[in-house]
Amino acid sequence: MTATVPTGNTYDKYGSTNFVVRRLMARFERDVGAMLRTAQPASIVDVGCGEGVLTEQWARNVPGRVVGVDLDDPKLRAEWERHARPNLEFQAGIAEELPFADDEFDTATAMEVLEHVVDPGAVLAEMSRVAARWLLVSVPREPLWRALNVARGAYLRDLGNTPGHLNHWSKRGFKRLLRQYGNVVELRTPTPWTMALVRV
């Protein structure tokens, strides 16, 4: 999430009218919601929040403070203004140096972020530092993600790798990474993602 790292394509998967995309995103959001119901977070910092679509959804159901953090970008700032809520705020920052105190939030999330950063371990360490109880994270599931891109004729020169994806994990590999930061309480695989709830 540093300024020199490409952040990938800008396809609006949350606002897509494509039937397949809508169905995939419905499953993604269903599973994220189920994990949040397990965690029952009192507060959330959403690292790499993008436009803040999910961040705003979560703020509707979380009793405390919800903060979205992402790169300082005029387009993102314009979107953040559209998602205002009394308990929701957005801040510009980088994932490797979160501007928060230890255990300041109950839960730290990073949805579709870790595949973009140079050092995912540094990001997870920072998230673990500022979260008192939970991490909730998701990444594309490999090699399925690339295979699906190839099947639809996308990014063929890069063997299906989405622009900006620097890191790639299988379900097993992602779980192995996360075990360094806590106990993986739940792991879900809504196609084509892997998501995990980790007790820090």
Secondary structure by P-SEA (a helix, b strand, c coil): ccccccccccccccccccaaaaaaaaaaaaaaaaaaaaacccbbbbcccccaaaaaaaaaccccbbbbbbcccaaaaaaaaaaccccbbbbbbbccccccccccccbbbbcccccccccaaaaaaaaaaaccccccccccccaaaaaaaaaaccccccccccccccccccaaaaaaaacccccccbbbbccccccccccc
